[in-house]
């Protein structure tokens, strides 16, 4: 096996030096301050974090090796890499106490090009690692988010929408809106990285 970061022989998806590069980019490592409300890492402890103000959080910034790993995650169906990326979110998830994971669906074109939905694979792996069910209820067609399922048992559960990269927030906002209008819930958004 080879390291997905540098190509050296490695028993793990990333060799120790490459893993350290990725870990160094996590917001938990980059930010010394903690949100005054929830204690999650933030840039300035004078203000509440994006989790408290917007209901969303990212593990780290979309740059360097993490950006490259996410591009690989989208371009090839590598279960070792999916396992590694999901493992990054496990400590953060334990602080959130999720009840259900809902993957933000791949676009129709992305699915057609790859032949799989990378966030469904990620959600299933994270579900396995933290013992919380995942439910793919959303679909994207022609740039519009819709529902696959119209009935879910979601009462009294903290719903987490999962995506790989938070860019403008449009897709996650559309997903939140449809879940709020259909089921009366306001899910939180968790991404691996944000640009």
C-alpha positions as CSV (number, residue, x, y, z in Angstrom):
1,X,0.0,0.0,0.0
2,X,1.1,3.6,-0.6
3,X,0.5,6.8,1.2
4,X,-2.2,8.9,-0.5
5,X,-0.2,12.0,0.4
6,X,3.3,11.4,-0.8
7,X,3.2,8.0,-2.5
8,X,5.7,6.3,-0.1
9,X,5.0,2.8,1.1
10,X,2.7,2.9,4.1
11,X,0.5,0.5,6.0
12,X,-2.0,3.3,6.6
13,X,-3.8,5.6,4.1
14,X,-1.3,8.3,5.0
15,X,2.2,7.9,6.3
16,X,2.9,9.5,9.8
17,X,4.5,12.7,8.3
18,X,1.6,13.2,5.9
19,X,-1.0,12.4,8.6
20,X,0.7,15.1,10.8
21,X,0.4,17.6,7.9
22,X,-3.4,17.0,7.7
23,X,-3.8,17.0,11.5
24,X,-2.0,20.3,11.8
25,X,-4.6,21.9,9.5
26,X,-7.5,21.0,11.8
27,X,-9.3,24.0,13.5
28,X,-8.9,22.2,16.8
29,X,-5.1,22.6,16.3
30,X,-5.1,26.0,14.6
31,X,-7.3,27.8,17.0
32,X,-6.4,28.2,20.7
33,X,-9.6,30.0,21.6
34,X,-12.9,28.3,22.4
35,X,-16.4,29.4,21.8
36,X,-17.9,31.0,24.9
37,X,-21.1,29.0,24.5
38,X,-20.2,25.5,23.3
39,X,-16.4,25.3,23.8
40,X,-15.6,24.3,20.2
41,X,-12.4,25.8,18.6
42,X,-12.9,29.3,17.2
43,X,-10.8,32.2,15.9
44,X,-11.8,34.6,18.6
45,X,-13.4,33.7,22.0
46,X,-15.2,37.1,22.1
47,X,-17.7,35.8,19.6
48,X,-19.7,32.6,19.3
49,X,-18.6,30.0,16.7
50,X,-20.3,29.1,13.4
51,X,-21.9,26.1,15.2
52,X,-23.7,28.3,17.6
53,X,-24.6,31.1,15.2
54,X,-25.2,29.2,11.9
55,X,-25.6,25.6,13.0
56,X,-22.6,24.5,10.9
57,X,-19.0,23.5,11.5
58,X,-16.0,22.3,9.5
59,X,-13.1,20.1,10.7
60,X,-10.5,22.3,8.9
61,X,-9.7,24.5,6.0
62,X,-9.8,23.4,2.3
63,X,-6.1,23.7,1.6
64,X,-2.9,21.8,1.2
65,X,-3.0,18.0,1.7
66,X,-6.5,17.9,3.0
67,X,-7.8,19.6,-0.2
68,X,-5.8,17.0,-2.2
69,X,-7.3,14.1,-0.2
70,X,-10.8,15.5,-0.8
71,X,-10.2,15.7,-4.5
72,X,-8.9,12.1,-4.4
73,X,-12.0,11.1,-2.4
74,X,-14.2,12.5,-5.2
75,X,-12.2,11.0,-8.1
76,X,-11.7,7.4,-6.9
77,X,-13.6,5.0,-4.7
78,X,-10.9,4.3,-2.1
79,X,-12.3,2.8,1.0
80,X,-9.1,3.3,3.0
81,X,-9.2,7.0,2.2
82,X,-12.9,7.2,3.2
83,X,-12.1,5.4,6.5
84,X,-9.3,8.0,7.1
85,X,-11.5,11.0,6.4
86,X,-14.3,9.7,8.5
87,X,-12.0,9.1,11.4
88,X,-11.1,12.8,11.3
89,X,-14.6,13.7,12.3
90,X,-15.1,11.1,15.1
91,X,-13.9,13.4,18.0
92,X,-15.9,16.3,16.8
93,X,-19.0,14.1,16.4
94,X,-18.7,12.8,20.0
95,X,-19.1,16.4,21.2
96,X,-22.3,16.9,19.1
97,X,-24.3,13.8,20.1
98,X,-25.9,13.2,16.7
99,X,-29.0,11.1,16.3
100,X,-29.0,10.7,12.5
101,X,-26.5,11.4,9.7
102,X,-27.9,12.7,6.4
103,X,-25.4,12.9,3.5
104,X,-25.8,15.9,1.2
105,X,-26.2,14.2,-2.2
106,X,-23.8,14.4,-5.1
107,X,-24.9,16.4,-8.1
108,X,-26.5,14.3,-10.9
109,X,-23.5,15.1,-13.2
110,X,-21.0,14.3,-10.4
111,X,-22.7,11.0,-9.8
112,X,-22.8,10.1,-13.5
113,X,-19.1,11.0,-13.9
114,X,-17.9,9.0,-10.8
115,X,-20.5,6.2,-10.7
116,X,-21.0,6.7,-7.0
117,X,-22.0,9.3,-4.4
118,X,-18.8,10.1,-2.4
119,X,-20.8,11.6,0.5
120,X,-23.0,8.5,0.8
121,X,-19.9,6.3,1.1
122,X,-18.5,8.8,3.7
123,X,-21.7,8.9,5.7
124,X,-21.9,5.1,5.8
125,X,-18.3,4.9,7.0
126,X,-18.8,7.6,9.7
127,X,-22.0,5.9,10.8
128,X,-20.1,2.6,11.2
129,X,-17.4,4.3,13.2
130,X,-19.6,6.3,15.6
131,X,-22.6,3.9,15.8
132,X,-25.2,6.5,14.6
133,X,-27.6,5.6,11.7
134,X,-27.3,7.3,8.3
135,X,-30.3,7.9,6.1
136,X,-29.9,9.2,2.5
137,X,-33.2,11.1,2.1
138,X,-32.1,13.8,-0.4
139,X,-31.3,13.8,-4.1
140,X,-29.9,16.5,-6.5
141,X,-31.3,16.7,-10.0
142,X,-30.6,19.6,-12.4
143,X,-29.2,21.7,-9.5
144,X,-32.3,21.3,-7.4
145,X,-32.4,19.3,-4.1
146,X,-35.4,17.0,-3.6
147,X,-36.5,14.2,-1.3
148,X,-36.1,10.5,-1.9
149,X,-38.1,9.6,1.2
150,X,-41.1,11.5,2.5
151,X,-41.3,9.7,5.9
152,X,-38.6,9.3,8.4
153,X,-38.6,8.6,12.1
154,X,-36.6,11.6,13.3
155,X,-38.5,13.0,16.3
156,X,-36.2,14.2,19.1
157,X,-33.0,13.4,17.1
158,X,-30.2,15.8,16.3
159,X,-29.9,15.6,12.6
160,X,-26.5,16.2,11.0
161,X,-26.2,17.0,7.3
162,X,-22.8,15.8,6.1
163,X,-20.8,17.3,3.2
164,X,-17.2,17.2,2.1
165,X,-16.6,20.9,1.4
166,X,-18.5,24.0,2.5
167,X,-18.0,26.7,-0.2
168,X,-20.9,29.1,-0.6
169,X,-23.4,27.2,1.6
170,X,-26.1,27.1,-1.1
171,X,-26.4,23.3,-1.3
172,X,-26.5,22.9,2.4
173,X,-28.9,25.8,2.7
174,X,-31.2,24.1,0.2
175,X,-31.0,20.8,2.0
176,X,-31.8,22.4,5.3
177,X,-34.8,24.3,3.8
178,X,-36.4,21.1,2.4
179,X,-35.9,19.2,5.6
180,X,-37.3,22.1,7.7
181,X,-40.3,22.5,5.4
182,X,-41.0,18.8,5.1
183,X,-40.2,17.4,8.5
184,X,-40.1,20.6,10.7
185,X,-36.5,20.1,11.7
186,X,-33.5,22.4,11.4
187,X,-30.5,20.1,10.9
188,X,-26.9,21.1,11.6
189,X,-24.3,21.0,8.9
190,X,-20.9,19.3,9.4
191,X,-18.2,19.4,6.7
192,X,-14.7,18.0,6.5
193,X,-13.4,21.3,5.1
194,X,-14.5,24.9,4.2
195,X,-13.0,27.2,1.6
